Each structure stands twice: as structure tokens, then as C-alpha cells.
């Protein structure tokens, strides 16, 4: 995986999604964690964004479609649905 922080155009939407949906890391409790982002492609299931906490290394996951709906109206109520510890 190639996790990285990037506020460029391509990663702006997933970065804003995780920053607004997760004000603290659910695993280590860090307030305002720094999240790095990667994207997981799959032919079998939905494509997903992966968000890694820079403090504890846990990985949160959300579908690309849920992240994309976050910018639209009405706003998505989706939240991170997968946790993975380091």
C-alpha cells in the first residue's frame, strides 16, 4: 500500500471526508489525527478508500461511492465501516 497525505485535487474529497467524519482516532483516541490515504481497487467488491492513523497505524475504510456522496446533496450518512489494527 502507498499511504500518503495529499491535499491536491484528487485527494481533497477523501481527506475532507475523514477529517469531518472522524474527529479523533477510534483506536488510539488521538485528537485531530493525521490521516494518510490509499485506495483499494477490487473486481469482486466495491472500491474503497483506506485511511491510516499516523499515530497508531490503524486503518479505517469507506467505499469510494460513500466518500463521493459526501460532497453531494443530500450528504451521505455513511461512516467508516472497517477497522484494522497494525
Contact map, one row per residue, 1 for C-alpha under 8 A:
11100000000000000000000000000000000001000000000000000000000000000000000000000000000000
11110000000000000000000000000000000001000000000000000000000000000000000000000000000000
11111000000000000000000000000000000111000000000000110000000000000000000000000000000000
01111100000000000000000000000000000111000000000000000000000000000000000000000000000000
00111110000000000000000000000000001110000000000000000000000000000000000000000000000000
00011111001100100000000000000000000110000000000000000000000000000000000000000000000000
00001111111100100000000000000000000000000000000000000000000000000000000000000000000000
00000111111100000000000000000000000000000000000000000000000000000000000000000000000000
00000011111110000000000000000000000000000000000000000000000000000000000000000000000000
00000011111110000000000000000000000000000000000000000000000000000000000000000000000000
00000111111111100000000000000000000010000000000000000000000000000000000000000000000000
00000111111111110000000000000000000000000000000000000000000000000000000000000000000000
00000000111111111000000000000000000000000000000000000000000000000011001000000000000000
00000000001111111100000000000000000010000000000010000000000000000011000000000000000000
00000110001111111110000000000000001010000000000000000000000000000000000000000000000000
00000000000111111111000000000000000000000000000000000000000000000000000000000000000000
00000000000011111111100000000000000000000000000000000000000000000010010000000000000000
00000000000001111111110000000000001000000000000000100000000000000000000000000000000000
00000000000000111111111000000001001000000000000000000000000000000000000000000000000000
00000000000000011111111000000000000000000000000000000000000000000000000000000000000000
00000000000000001111111000000000000000000000000000000000000000000000000000000010000000
00000000000000000111111111000000000000000000000000000000000000000000000000000000000000
00000000000000000011111110000011100000000000000000000000000000000000000000000000000000
00000000000000000000011111001111100000000000000000000000000000000000000000000000000000
00000000000000000000011111111111100000000000000000001000000000000000000000000000000000
00000000000000000000010111111000000000000000000000000000000000000000000000000000000000
00000000000000000000000011111000000000000000000000000001010000000000000000000000000000
00000000000000000000000011111100000000000000000000000011000000000000000000000000000000
00000000000000000000000111111110000000000000000000000000000000000000000000000000000000
00000000000000000000000110011111100000000000000000000010000000000000000000000000000000
00000000000000000000001110001111100000000000000000000000000000000000000000000000000000
00000000000000000010001110000111110000000000000000000000000000000000000000000000000000
00000000000000000000001110000111111000000000000000001110000000000000000000000000000000
00000000000000000000000000000001111100000000000000001110000000000000000000000000000000
00001000000000100110000000000000111110000000000000111100000000000000000000000000000000
00111100000000000000000000000000011111000000000000111100000000000000000000000000000000
00111100001001100000000000000000001111100000000011110000000000000000000000000000000000
11110000000000000000000000000000000111110000000011100000000000000000000000000000000000
00000000000000000000000000000000000011111000001111000000000000000000000000000000000000
00000000000000000000000000000000000001111100001111000000000000000000000000000000000000
00000000000000000000000000000000000000111110011100000000000000000000000000000000000000
00000000000000000000000000000000000000011111111000000000000000000000000000000000000000
00000000000000000000000000000000000000001111110000000000000000000000000000000000000000
00000000000000000000000000000000000000000111110000000000000000000000000000000000000000
00000000000000000000000000000000000000000111111000000000000000000000000000000000000000
00000000000000000000000000000000000000001111111100000000000000110000000000000000000000
00000000000000000000000000000000000000111100111110000000000000110000000000000000000000
00000000000000000000000000000000000000111000011111000000000011110000000000000000000000
00000000000001000000000000000000000011110000001111100000000011110000000000000000000000
00000000000000000000000000000000000011110000000111110000001111000000000000000000000000
00100000000000000100000000000000001111000000000011111000001110000000000000000000000000
00100000000000000000000000000000001110000000000001111100111100000000000000000000000000
00000000000000000000000010000000111100000000000000111111111000000000000000000000000000
00000000000000000000000000000000111100000000000000011111100000000000000000000000000000
00000000000000000000000000010100110000000000000000001111100000000000000000000000000000
00000000000000000000000000110000000000000000000000001111110000000000000000000000000001
00000000000000000000000000000000000000000000000000011111111000000000000000000000000011
00000000000000000000000000100000000000000000000000011001111100000000000000000000001111
00000000000000000000000000000000000000000000000001111000111110000000000000000000011111
00000000000000000000000000000000000000000000000001110000011111000000000000000001111100
00000000000000000000000000000000000000000000000111100000001111100000000000000001111000
00000000000000000000000000000000000000000000000111000000000111110110000000000011110000
00000000000000000000000000000000000000000000011110000000000011111110000000000000000000
00000000000000000000000000000000000000000000011110000000000001111111000000000000000000
00000000000000000000000000000000000000000000000000000000000000111111100000000000000000
00000000000000000000000000000000000000000000000000000000000001111111110000010100000000
00000000000011001000000000000000000000000000000000000000000001111111111000010000000000
00000000000011000000000000000000000000000000000000000000000000011111111100000000000000
00000000000000000000000000000000000000000000000000000000000000001111111111110000000000
00000000000000001000000000000000000000000000000000000000000000000111111110111000000000
00000000000010000000000000000000000000000000000000000000000000000011111110100000000000
00000000000000000000000000000000000000000000000000000000000000000001111111110000000000
00000000000000000000000000000000000000000000000000000000000000000000111111110000000000
00000000000000000000000000000000000000000000000000000000000000000000100111110000000000
00000000000000000000000000000000000000000000000000000000000000000000111111111000000000
00000000000000000000000000000000000000000000000000000000000000000110110111111100000000
00000000000000000000000000000000000000000000000000000000000000000000010000111110000000
00000000000000000000000000000000000000000000000000000000000000000100000000011111000000
00000000000000000000100000000000000000000000000000000000000001000000000000001111100000
00000000000000000000000000000000000000000000000000000000000111000000000000000111111000
00000000000000000000000000000000000000000000000000000000000111000000000000000011111000
00000000000000000000000000000000000000000000000000000000001111000000000000000001111100
00000000000000000000000000000000000000000000000000000000011110000000000000000001111110
00000000000000000000000000000000000000000000000000000000011100000000000000000000011111
00000000000000000000000000000000000000000000000000000000111000000000000000000000001111
00000000000000000000000000000000000000000000000000000001111000000000000000000000000111
